[in-house]
Amino acid sequence: MKSHAIVNALFLVLACCEAFAGAAEPDASRIRLAVERSLSLLERTSATTAEMRTCFTCHGQAHPVFAMVEAKRRGIHINPENLERQVEHTYSHLSRGKDQYEAGKGQGGQVDTAGYALWTLEDGDRDPDEVTDAVVDYLLKKQDSMGNWARTSNRPPTEASSFTSTYLALRALSAFGRETHQARIEDASSRAGQWLAGSSPLDTEDSVFQLLSFDYVNVQHDVPVEAIEALIQQQRSDGGWAQLASMESDAYATATVLYALHRSGIPTGDDAWTRGLKYLLETQQQDGSWHVATRSKPFQKYFESGFPHGADQFISTSATAWATLALLFALPEQPDLKVDAPEATATLTHVSD
């Protein structure tokens, strides 16, 4: 990964923009309290999902797992049994599709499902094996002739961007590619880099995952720096970001931008970061969630996951997980010393997705 290669140039950009001259950072105790409230909800919802469903979902497993793992790094206790359950649930889903991956067909959700599932296994410290090998081979076969991995769904914002699909594939190949895959991965990364550097994002999701993808390819150092500048310039007066220019700020867009900026070397003390954190803190609801209205036309049977906001619960779960991640980045890393806690429980009615 190449984040550190652009840090020096990035600091020059920030200095020129006077990015460090903003308001004071939010109090750490306030951030921790917000995180604890949202984590409790995410753990409970993920437990319900795994209990009532057999398939893997990005909002039900992947995004909550990302938040749980980062919380553990920051010394915030999570239920380890529930975390392992989500990782095993994900692995079982891929295992059932092993023959389909070997045949080049994949599973529902295609590259996005495969990529998010392997990211979940990566965060769960799983090692490569014959199941992940099948998924890696599938991803290598699915790369488009232009160098990208094309989206196969139109469920904005989470499953409607070839930049997102490309990032998920690149990350998965980096995490689970073995020696036998390396020549093909190097070729795939080279072609992806050319596509990424020559393509223009159309919305915030595109911009976020284009920037994240630069960490896995070789591009001229000014390319990611320009992408960072463009994202920062899109910040709204309320401190948030919007999914589209025609929309208002929301937690999903704001949190994913903050995630991408953090992974690209922007410090959490930066003015844009501080304003984004304040936006998230001010828009969190009393139940610990962030509400984001769905833009996707439903094609799966509606079910209650235990997460609030009714028909908006899937995107709101994802937004809450990303927002939790962003807040966690503002806290110092430290070991999780607690070893016992009540299990995350599922109490609400839940039907098939």
C-alpha positions as CSV (number, residue, x, y, z in Angstrom):
1,M,0.0,0.0,0.0
2,K,1.2,3.5,-0.8
3,S,-0.4,6.0,1.6
4,H,2.9,7.1,3.0
5,A,4.2,7.9,-0.4
6,I,1.9,10.8,-0.8
7,V,2.0,12.1,2.8
8,N,4.7,14.7,2.2
9,A,3.0,16.2,-0.8
10,L,-0.3,16.0,1.0
11,F,1.1,18.1,3.9
12,L,2.1,20.8,1.4
13,V,-1.5,20.8,0.1
14,L,-2.9,21.2,3.6
15,A,-0.5,23.9,4.5
16,C,-1.4,25.9,1.4
17,C,-5.1,25.5,2.2
18,E,-4.5,26.5,5.9
19,A,-6.3,23.2,6.8
20,F,-4.9,23.2,10.3
21,A,-6.4,26.5,11.4
22,G,-9.9,25.3,12.2
23,A,-12.0,24.8,15.3
24,A,-10.9,22.7,18.2
25,E,-11.4,18.9,18.1
26,P,-14.4,17.4,19.8
27,D,-13.8,16.1,23.3
28,A,-12.6,12.4,23.4
29,S,-15.2,11.4,26.0
30,R,-18.0,12.7,23.9
31,I,-16.7,10.7,20.9
32,R,-16.3,7.6,23.0
33,L,-19.9,7.8,24.3
34,A,-21.2,8.2,20.8
35,V,-19.2,5.2,19.7
36,E,-20.4,3.0,22.5
37,R,-24.0,3.9,21.7
38,S,-23.7,3.0,18.0
39,L,-21.7,-0.1,18.7
40,S,-24.3,-1.5,20.9
41,L,-26.9,-1.1,18.2
42,L,-24.6,-2.6,15.5
43,E,-23.7,-5.6,17.6
44,R,-27.3,-6.3,18.4
45,T,-28.4,-5.9,14.7
46,S,-25.6,-8.1,13.4
47,A,-26.5,-10.8,15.9
48,T,-30.1,-10.7,14.7
49,T,-29.0,-10.9,11.1
50,A,-26.7,-13.9,11.6
51,E,-29.4,-15.7,13.6
52,M,-32.2,-15.2,11.1
53,R,-30.4,-15.4,7.8
54,T,-27.9,-17.8,6.1
55,C,-26.6,-15.4,3.5
56,F,-23.9,-12.7,3.9
57,T,-24.8,-9.0,3.5
58,C,-22.6,-5.9,3.4
59,H,-24.8,-4.0,5.9
60,G,-25.5,-7.0,8.2
61,Q,-22.0,-8.4,8.5
62,A,-19.3,-6.5,6.7
63,H,-19.9,-2.9,7.8
64,P,-20.6,-3.8,11.5
65,V,-17.5,-6.0,11.6
66,F,-15.3,-3.2,10.4
67,A,-16.6,-1.0,13.2
68,M,-16.2,-3.8,15.8
69,V,-12.7,-4.6,14.9
70,E,-11.6,-0.9,14.9
71,A,-13.3,-0.5,18.3
72,K,-11.3,-3.3,19.7
73,R,-8.1,-1.6,18.4
74,R,-9.1,1.5,20.3
75,G,-9.7,-0.3,23.6
76,I,-13.4,-0.3,23.4
77,H,-14.9,-3.7,24.4
78,I,-16.9,-5.6,21.9
79,N,-18.5,-9.0,22.2
80,P,-15.8,-11.4,20.8
81,E,-18.3,-14.2,20.3
82,N,-20.5,-12.1,18.2
83,L,-17.6,-10.9,16.1
84,E,-16.4,-14.4,15.5
85,R,-19.9,-15.4,14.6
86,Q,-20.1,-12.7,11.9
87,V,-16.8,-13.7,10.4
88,E,-17.8,-17.4,10.4
89,H,-21.2,-16.5,8.9
90,T,-19.3,-14.7,6.1
91,Y,-16.9,-17.6,5.6
92,S,-19.8,-20.1,5.4
93,H,-21.5,-18.0,2.8
94,L,-18.4,-18.1,0.6
95,S,-17.9,-21.8,1.2
96,R,-21.4,-22.6,-0.1
97,G,-20.5,-20.6,-3.3
98,K,-17.1,-22.2,-3.8
99,D,-18.1,-24.2,-6.9
100,Q,-19.8,-21.1,-8.4
101,Y,-16.6,-19.1,-7.9
102,E,-14.5,-21.8,-9.4
103,A,-16.9,-21.7,-12.4
104,G,-16.5,-18.0,-12.7
105,K,-20.1,-17.3,-11.8
106,G,-19.8,-15.9,-8.3
107,Q,-22.7,-15.3,-5.9
108,G,-25.5,-12.7,-5.8
109,G,-23.9,-9.3,-5.6
110,Q,-21.0,-10.5,-7.7
111,V,-17.7,-8.6,-7.1
112,D,-19.2,-6.4,-4.4
113,T,-20.3,-9.4,-2.4
114,A,-17.0,-11.2,-2.9
115,G,-14.9,-8.1,-2.1
116,Y,-16.8,-7.1,1.0
117,A,-16.8,-10.7,2.2
118,L,-13.1,-11.1,1.9
119,W,-12.6,-7.7,3.6
120,T,-14.7,-9.1,6.5
121,L,-12.4,-12.2,6.6
122,E,-9.4,-10.0,6.4
123,D,-10.6,-8.0,9.5
124,G,-11.3,-11.3,11.1
125,D,-7.7,-12.4,10.7
126,R,-8.6,-15.4,8.5
127,D,-5.8,-16.9,6.4
128,P,-6.0,-17.8,2.7
129,D,-7.3,-21.3,1.9
130,E,-9.0,-23.1,-0.9
131,V,-12.2,-21.1,-0.5
132,T,-10.5,-17.7,-0.6
133,D,-8.4,-19.0,-3.5
134,A,-11.6,-19.7,-5.5
135,V,-12.8,-16.1,-4.8
136,V,-9.4,-14.6,-5.8
137,D,-9.4,-16.5,-9.1
138,Y,-13.0,-15.4,-9.7
139,L,-12.0,-11.7,-9.1
140,L,-9.0,-12.0,-11.5
141,K,-11.3,-13.4,-14.2
142,K,-13.9,-10.6,-13.6
143,Q,-11.7,-7.7,-14.3
144,D,-12.9,-5.7,-17.3
145,S,-10.7,-5.2,-20.3
146,M,-10.5,-1.5,-19.4
147,G,-8.8,-2.3,-16.1
148,N,-11.7,-1.8,-13.7
149,W,-14.2,-4.2,-12.1
150,A,-17.6,-3.1,-13.3
151,R,-20.5,-2.7,-11.0
152,T,-23.3,-5.3,-11.5
153,S,-26.0,-3.6,-9.4
154,N,-27.7,-0.3,-9.3
155,R,-28.4,0.2,-5.6
156,P,-26.9,3.6,-4.7
157,P,-24.9,4.5,-3.0
158,T,-23.3,1.2,-1.8
159,E,-23.7,-1.0,-4.9
160,A,-23.7,1.4,-7.8
161,S,-20.1,2.4,-8.5
162,S,-17.4,0.7,-10.5
163,F,-14.9,2.6,-8.3
164,T,-16.3,0.8,-5.3
165,S,-16.2,-2.6,-7.1
166,T,-12.6,-1.9,-8.2
167,Y,-11.5,-1.0,-4.7
168,L,-13.1,-4.1,-3.2
169,A,-11.4,-6.3,-5.7
170,L,-8.0,-4.7,-5.3
171,R,-8.1,-4.9,-1.5
172,A,-9.2,-8.6,-1.7
173,L,-6.4,-9.5,-4.1
174,S,-3.9,-7.8,-1.8
175,A,-5.2,-9.5,1.3
176,F,-5.7,-13.0,0.0
177,G,-3.6,-13.4,-3.1
178,R,-1.0,-16.1,-2.7
179,E,2.4,-16.6,-4.4
180,T,0.7,-18.5,-7.3
181,H,-1.5,-15.5,-7.9
182,Q,1.1,-12.8,-7.8
183,A,1.9,-12.4,-11.5
184,R,-1.7,-12.0,-12.4
185,I,-2.3,-9.7,-9.5
186,E,0.5,-7.4,-10.5
187,D,-0.9,-7.3,-14.1
188,A,-4.4,-6.6,-12.8
189,S,-3.2,-3.8,-10.5
190,S,-1.2,-2.2,-13.3
191,R,-4.3,-2.1,-15.6
192,A,-6.5,-1.0,-12.7
193,G,-4.1,1.9,-12.0
194,Q,-4.4,3.1,-15.6
195,W,-8.2,3.0,-15.4
196,L,-8.3,4.8,-12.0
197,A,-5.9,7.6,-13.1
198,G,-7.8,8.2,-16.3
199,S,-11.4,8.0,-15.0
200,S,-13.4,10.9,-13.5
201,P,-15.7,10.2,-10.5
202,L,-19.3,11.3,-10.9
203,D,-20.4,11.4,-7.3
204,T,-19.1,11.1,-3.8
205,E,-19.1,7.3,-3.7
206,D,-17.0,7.3,-6.9
207,S,-14.6,9.8,-5.4
208,V,-14.2,8.0,-2.1
209,F,-13.4,4.6,-3.6
210,Q,-11.2,6.0,-6.3
211,L,-9.1,7.6,-3.6
212,L,-9.0,4.4,-1.5
213,S,-8.0,2.4,-4.6
214,F,-4.9,4.5,-5.2
215,D,-3.5,2.8,-2.1
216,Y,-3.2,-0.4,-4.1
217,V,-1.9,0.8,-7.5
218,N,1.0,2.8,-8.9
219,V,0.0,6.3,-10.0
220,Q,1.9,9.6,-10.1
221,H,1.9,11.1,-6.6
222,D,0.0,14.2,-7.7
223,V,-3.1,12.1,-8.7
224,P,-4.2,11.1,-5.2
225,V,-3.3,14.5,-3.9
226,E,-5.6,16.1,-6.4
227,A,-8.3,13.6,-5.5
228,I,-7.9,14.5,-1.8
229,E,-8.2,18.2,-2.6
230,A,-11.3,17.7,-4.6
231,L,-13.0,15.8,-1.8
232,I,-12.1,18.4,0.8
233,Q,-13.5,21.2,-1.5
234,Q,-16.8,19.4,-1.6
235,Q,-17.4,19.7,2.2
236,R,-20.6,21.6,3.0
237,S,-21.0,24.5,5.4
238,D,-22.5,22.2,7.9
239,G,-19.3,20.1,8.0
240,G,-20.8,17.2,6.1
241,W,-20.7,15.8,2.6
242,A,-23.5,14.8,0.4
243,Q,-23.9,11.7,-1.8
244,L,-24.8,13.9,-4.8
245,A,-24.4,17.6,-5.5
246,S,-28.2,17.9,-5.5
247,M,-28.6,16.3,-2.1
248,E,-28.1,17.4,1.5
249,S,-25.3,16.2,3.7
250,D,-25.7,12.8,5.3
251,A,-23.9,10.5,7.6
252,Y,-23.1,7.9,4.9
253,A,-21.3,10.3,2.6
254,T,-19.6,12.2,5.4
255,A,-18.3,9.1,7.1
256,T,-17.0,7.4,4.0
257,V,-15.2,10.6,3.0
258,L,-13.6,10.8,6.4
259,Y,-12.6,7.1,6.2
260,A,-11.0,7.7,2.8
261,L,-9.2,10.9,4.0
262,H,-7.9,9.1,7.1
263,R,-6.6,6.1,5.1
264,S,-4.9,8.6,2.7
265,G,-2.9,10.3,5.5
266,I,-5.1,13.3,6.5
267,P,-4.8,13.7,10.3
268,T,-7.8,13.8,12.5
269,G,-6.8,17.2,13.8
270,D,-7.2,18.7,10.3
271,D,-9.9,21.3,10.0
272,A,-12.0,19.4,7.5
273,W,-11.8,16.3,9.6
274,T,-12.8,18.2,12.8
275,R,-15.8,19.7,11.1
276,G,-16.8,16.3,9.7
277,L,-16.6,14.7,13.1
278,K,-18.7,17.5,14.6
279,Y,-21.3,17.0,11.9
280,L,-21.5,13.3,12.8
281,L,-21.7,13.9,16.5
282,E,-24.5,16.5,16.0
283,T,-26.6,14.3,13.7
284,Q,-26.4,11.0,15.7
285,Q,-29.8,10.1,17.0
286,Q,-30.7,9.2,20.6
287,D,-30.8,5.5,19.9
288,G,-27.2,5.6,18.6
289,S,-28.0,5.4,14.9
290,W,-27.7,7.8,12.0
291,H,-30.7,7.9,9.7
292,V,-30.1,8.0,5.9
293,A,-32.9,7.8,3.4
294,T,-32.6,5.0,0.9
295,R,-32.1,5.7,-2.8
296,S,-32.4,2.1,-3.9
297,K,-35.5,0.5,-5.4
298,P,-36.2,-2.6,-3.2
299,F,-36.0,-6.0,-4.8
300,Q,-35.5,-8.1,-1.7
301,K,-38.2,-9.0,0.7
302,Y,-38.3,-6.4,3.5
303,F,-37.4,-7.6,6.9
304,E,-36.8,-6.1,10.4
305,S,-33.2,-6.5,11.4
306,G,-33.7,-4.9,14.8
307,F,-32.2,-1.6,13.4
308,P,-34.4,1.5,13.5
309,H,-35.7,3.5,10.5
310,G,-37.9,1.0,8.8
311,A,-37.4,0.7,5.1
312,D,-34.3,2.9,5.4
313,Q,-32.6,0.5,7.9
314,F,-30.1,-1.2,5.5
315,I,-28.4,2.0,4.3
316,S,-28.8,3.5,7.8
317,T,-27.0,0.4,9.3
318,S,-24.2,1.0,6.8
319,A,-24.1,4.7,7.5
320,T,-23.9,4.0,11.3
321,A,-21.1,1.6,10.9
322,W,-19.1,4.0,8.7
323,A,-19.8,6.9,11.1
324,T,-18.6,4.7,14.0
325,L,-15.4,4.0,12.1
326,A,-14.8,7.7,11.5
327,L,-15.3,8.6,15.1
328,L,-13.0,5.7,16.3
329,F,-10.2,7.1,14.2
330,A,-10.2,10.2,16.5
331,L,-9.5,8.0,19.5
332,P,-6.0,6.5,20.4
333,E,-5.2,2.9,19.7
334,Q,-4.9,0.8,22.9
335,P,-5.4,-2.8,23.9
336,D,-8.9,-4.1,24.8
337,L,-8.4,-5.3,28.4
338,K,-12.0,-6.4,29.2
339,V,-12.7,-10.0,28.6
340,D,-16.3,-10.5,29.7
341,A,-19.5,-8.8,28.6
342,P,-23.1,-9.9,28.0
343,E,-23.7,-11.4,24.6
344,A,-25.3,-9.3,21.9
345,T,-28.9,-10.4,21.8
346,A,-31.6,-10.5,19.2
347,T,-35.1,-9.8,20.3
348,L,-37.0,-8.4,17.4
349,T,-38.9,-10.2,14.7
350,H,-36.8,-10.9,11.6
351,V,-37.8,-12.3,8.3
352,S,-35.8,-13.3,5.2
353,D,-33.9,-10.6,3.1
